Every structure is written in C-alpha cells, then in structure tokens.
C-alpha cells in the first residue's frame, strides 16, 4: 500500500493533542490510493502520553457533520438524525480504490464480527459503520451497495453532491480533492484516510484512527467505543 501524502506517522502509539480538534485538522493530509508514490509531510508534533495504542483520543471532539446524502437504497439519509445516540465510525473513501479503502472497511467489518462474540446483540445493534464516497460520480447508490455487500451489508454507504461531501469531511479535518486522472489515465481520489469514532453519549467525534489501524486494534477498542468510553 503506497500513498502520496500521509498523516504524520504514528504507528501504534496513543496520543492526545494539546489543541484538540483544531490541531488535528491541521495535520490530516491527503492520500491518493494506489498511485505508487510515497512522501511524508510532518506538520505538527504530538506527544505520547500512555501505553501504545492505535487510537488518538481528542480532548476537543469533532461535531458530527451535518450531511444529508443518499444511501445504497436510493433514500435520503440524514447522518446526524440517523446516528444520533449511536456509536458511529465514519470513513471517507471510494470503491475503485485498490488498497487503503477496502483494507480499512474490511478491517472494521472483521473486527465487528469478532466483537459480536464478546458483547450483547443489543449493544452491537446500535453500532453504525458509515462509508461516505469521495467519488460520487462513479459511486452511485447501486455501485456502493454492490461493493459494500462484499464487505458487510450492514455498513451504511452514502453518496451525493461532491461539494457537500467535501465540506462535511472538512469539518472533521479530513481533506478531499475532486477525482483526477493519474499518469496512466486511471481515475484516483485523493482523500484523508482516517476513521473517526463518535460517542453514543455526546455524538462527538472523540477518537481518531489512522490507516495503520489493524483488525486487532478495532477489535480491542470497539467494546469501549460502543459505550462511549475512551479506548
């Protein structure tokens, strides 16, 4: 898996940001999935304050994006309304991505399956995994539904107006560029590769995961995220 630009490498270290969400917004950069070009930009320093974990706990949670889009059934989906009071993990990506996006969503789906063996059905029933496309022109409701069915049919897939999606992602400090053609003529979508977890208690986005987060990381943290606790 290779990328153009990455969030400052953190590997598996738990971090807290002194300036909370505002600082996080400054350090989330773009990743062009599958372009085969590596570079790293260090924007801000963060401090390690605890045992090694994949989660970055924010001291100032993000507000959930005010996004009203279209789900895989072609119906209107109000993100805030539909996920209110529910543990929610949101990721922005696209179905034609050859590496980061399918890996991230598969990691979440597998972790969810494993956690189902450890928590009650009622707890897990409230979990919302949300995939918002960064390539809405190609990712129609039907295409999203077909792609997500191969991962986990319960994942909420959303598409709609690109400008609206871009603005919503920006409120989480995640940058998205309009899809472009690479040197080989393939359409690529540059986008931040972070997963943001929202608390069922406050609906605030209080935990961030980078693209290095594994199935085991999510599996370990999900029982706490389901309750709105810090991982």
Helices and strands as residue ranges (DSSP letters): E 15-16, H 21-27, E 31-32, E 47-48, E 56-63, E 68-70, E 76-78, H 79-83, E 88-93, H 100-115, H 121-125, E 128-133, H 141-149, E 156-158, H 162-170, E 180-181, E 187-188, E 190-191, E 195-198, E 204-209, H 215-225
